[in-house]
């Protein structure tokens, strides 16, 4: 029968897994403690949790949480798990940035959007746009047609004002008083004088 400590550990991992938008697995074997703490601090700035896990307990928590059993391939040797909070891509960028400084840091893989990614796909994930970048792109896409509509309406309104100004500034001509017959019409309409005999 498992010890209560292990049961609690699995329960705690399952809770973190359920709240995480992505999981990143890495090997910290030859990483100095100061570098590992620095990595934790950097990731903590993004509200991301890093946890060193026991592989068997992590495997149990992951499979009970619905992660494919293939995850077992990533759980060999010393393993740390990064639990991404809101943005699933931001931690990958931070890890990639830190890997340039800490060559001993090795990524094992990632679990993102219910898909298990091997280590060779990590750079692809880290290159994806973050949530904030995607929001900015969506706003830009939506803003384009709205801006065009506003510009069109503004142009139409400007043209209307210009036409009204032209009509207002045009010199007024007086309208004819009563319609007088044209001179030719008056001559033909006049009665003929009696002929002299």
Phi and psi in degrees as a GROMACS rama.xvg file:
@    title "Ramachandran Plot"
@    xaxis  label "Phi"
@    yaxis  label "Psi"
@TYPE xy
-68.0526  150.775  UNK-2
-73.1408  152.794  UNK-3
-60.627  -33.4125  UNK-4
-61.5991  -42.6194  UNK-5
-69.4334  -38.4101  UNK-6
-62.0797  -44.0796  UNK-7
-64.2983  -38.8425  UNK-8
-61.5066  -46.0023  UNK-9
-63.9231  -42.109  UNK-10
-62.1125  -44.2412  UNK-11
-62.7743  -41.6151  UNK-12
-64.1465  -40.9302  UNK-13
-62.0621  -39.1603  UNK-14
-64.2777  -44.3263  UNK-15
-64.2343  -39.9739  UNK-16
-63.6331  -41.3798  UNK-17
-65.9767  -29.8653  UNK-18
-87.9196  -15.3924  UNK-19
-79.6701  142.263  UNK-20
-88.4075  -19.5409  UNK-21
-160.19  155.535  UNK-22
-125.756  134.487  UNK-23
-121.836  133.075  UNK-24
-112.104  131.098  UNK-25
-143.221  159.588  UNK-26
-102.255  128.094  UNK-27
-115.84  20.1242  UNK-28
-49.2  -55.1099  UNK-29
-99.6554  15.99  UNK-30
-85.545  123.931  UNK-31
-60.2929  150.724  UNK-32
-58.7367  -39.1358  UNK-33
-63.0871  -40.0229  UNK-34
-66.5197  -40.9389  UNK-35
-63.228  -41.9689  UNK-36
-66.11  -36.834  UNK-37
-63.2218  -41.9164  UNK-38
-61.545  -43.8898  UNK-39
-59.3986  -43.8855  UNK-40
-63.2739  -45.4079  UNK-41
-59.7096  -45.0068  UNK-42
-70.0568  -33.106  UNK-43
-63.4819  -27.4321  UNK-44
-62.803  -27.007  UNK-45
-95.3557  14.7535  UNK-46
59.2021  44.7545  UNK-47
-115.691  139.453  UNK-48
-102.812  139.206  UNK-49
-116.743  134.723  UNK-50
-140.223  129.812  UNK-51
-81.7963  128.863  UNK-52
-123.277  156.001  UNK-53
-84.9421  129.851  UNK-54
-58.3558  -44.4977  UNK-55
-65.2068  -41.3602  UNK-56
-68.5476  -40.145  UNK-57
-63.6552  -41.3832  UNK-58
-61.4011  -43.2981  UNK-59
-62.8914  -47.3387  UNK-60
-63.1711  -41.1366  UNK-61
-67.3187  -46.6965  UNK-62
-67.659  -35.8998  UNK-63
-69.4416  -19.8296  UNK-64
-91.0723  1.53275  UNK-65
96.9003  6.01246  UNK-66
-75.3344  138.971  UNK-67
-57.016  150.158  UNK-68
-64.734  -17.3827  UNK-69
-61.5577  -14.1477  UNK-70
-59.8541  -21.232  UNK-71
-58.4971  -29.8285  UNK-72
-61.7702  -30.4934  UNK-73
-83.7727  -17.6019  UNK-74
-96.8632  63.1473  UNK-75
-126.265  139.826  UNK-76
70.4309  -174.388  UNK-77
-60.6658  130.654  UNK-78
-131.868  133.888  UNK-79
-115.116  144.924  UNK-80
-118.548  132.568  UNK-81
-102.018  122.448  UNK-82
-100.307  104.812  UNK-83
-75.8949  137.809  UNK-84
-88.7734  -97.2757  UNK-85
-75.358  -55.3613  UNK-86
-97.2372  115.522  UNK-87
-72.5816  -16.9586  UNK-88
-97.7367  -30.8253  UNK-89
-54.5017  -43.2958  UNK-90
-62.7144  -34.9297  UNK-91
-62.8757  -39.7045  UNK-92
-64.9387  -42.2705  UNK-93
-64.4849  -43.7419  UNK-94
-62.7398  -43.4994  UNK-95
-61.987  -41.1935  UNK-96
-63.0331  -42.1856  UNK-97
-72.1958  -28.8941  UNK-98
-64.1421  -26.6642  UNK-99
-66.635  -33.7499  UNK-100
-88.626  -34.5489  UNK-101
-112.101  88.1198  UNK-102
-67.803  -18.2002  UNK-103
-77.2038  -14.8547  UNK-104
-74.9477  122.981  UNK-105
-124.214  125.249  UNK-106
-82.4635  135.353  UNK-107
-95.6016  -32.9003  UNK-108
164.117  -173.052  UNK-109
-148.818  153.801  UNK-110
-123.983  111.228  UNK-111
-140.147  128.779  UNK-112
54.2915  43.8043  UNK-113
62.3582  25.5182  UNK-114
-128.345  137.252  UNK-115
-93.3804  124.045  UNK-116
-112.288  132.99  UNK-117
-74.9318  172.6  UNK-118
-60.3047  -32.2823  UNK-119
-70.7059  -10.0874  UNK-120
-97.1144  0.246388  UNK-121
-62.1357  -43.5349  UNK-122
-62.7593  -34.4388  UNK-123
-62.0934  -46.5327  UNK-124
-63.6469  -44.7783  UNK-125
-65.1279  -21.7354  UNK-126
-86.6651  -7.64923  UNK-127
-69.3107  153.07  UNK-128
-70.4076  146.665  UNK-129
-76.7869  173.015  UNK-130
-59.4463  -43.9868  UNK-131
-64.9808  -37.9924  UNK-132
-65.2515  -40.8763  UNK-133
-64.767  -40.4761  UNK-134
-60.9774  -42.0492  UNK-135
-61.6296  -41.0826  UNK-136
-65.4143  -40.1381  UNK-137
-64.4002  -43.7357  UNK-138
-61.6036  -41.9897  UNK-139
-63.4794  -41.4172  UNK-140
-65.5579  -41.1925  UNK-141
-73.4999  -31.8979  UNK-142
-70.0252  -31.8205  UNK-143
-56.8868  -57.9022  UNK-144
-63.6067  -34.3691  UNK-145
-66.2608  -43.0703  UNK-146
-61.7504  -42.2532  UNK-147
-62.6065  -40.8917  UNK-148
-63.2965  -46.2951  UNK-149
-61.7442  -43.1076  UNK-150
-63.4309  -41.0442  UNK-151
-64.4278  -47.4046  UNK-152
-63.0339  -38.7914  UNK-153
-64.2248  -40.9705  UNK-154
-63.8909  -42.5081  UNK-155
-64.9433  -40.7612  UNK-156
-65.5723  -40.3175  UNK-157
-63.4268  -42.0212  UNK-158
-63.2782  -41.2526  UNK-159
-62.3146  -44.2143  UNK-160
-62.7505  -41.3501  UNK-161
-62.3231  -44.9754  UNK-162
-63.6019  -42.0021  UNK-163
-65.1215  -37.5469  UNK-164
-64.3279  -40.2431  UNK-165
-64.8765  -41.0139  UNK-166
-66.5643  -39.6434  UNK-167
-66.3005  -39.9101  UNK-168
-82.1861  -10.2114  UNK-169
-66.4257  135.227  UNK-170
-66.4127  139.528  UNK-171
-88.3285  139.615  UNK-172
-107.356  145.201  UNK-173
-75.7549  142.27  UNK-174
-77.0287  144.606  UNK-175
-59.3371  142.25  UNK-176
-62.963  -70.0632  UNK-177
-129.689  151.195  UNK-178
-72.1418  104.401  UNK-179
-88.4282  144.444  UNK-180
-66.145  149.408  UNK-181
-62.6826  153.735  UNK-182
-57.9111  -36.3952  UNK-183
-67.3809  -40.2927  UNK-184
-66.816  -34.1442  UNK-185
-67.8019  -38.1149  UNK-186
-67.7926  -37.5962  UNK-187
-78.2337  -22.9738  UNK-188
-86.3723  -14.4722  UNK-189
-70.2379  143.228  UNK-190
-68.6804  147.457  UNK-191
-78.132  140.094  UNK-192
-78.0703  147.05  UNK-193
-64.7462  141.91  UNK-194
-72.9414  143.41  UNK-195
-76.6878  136.438  UNK-196
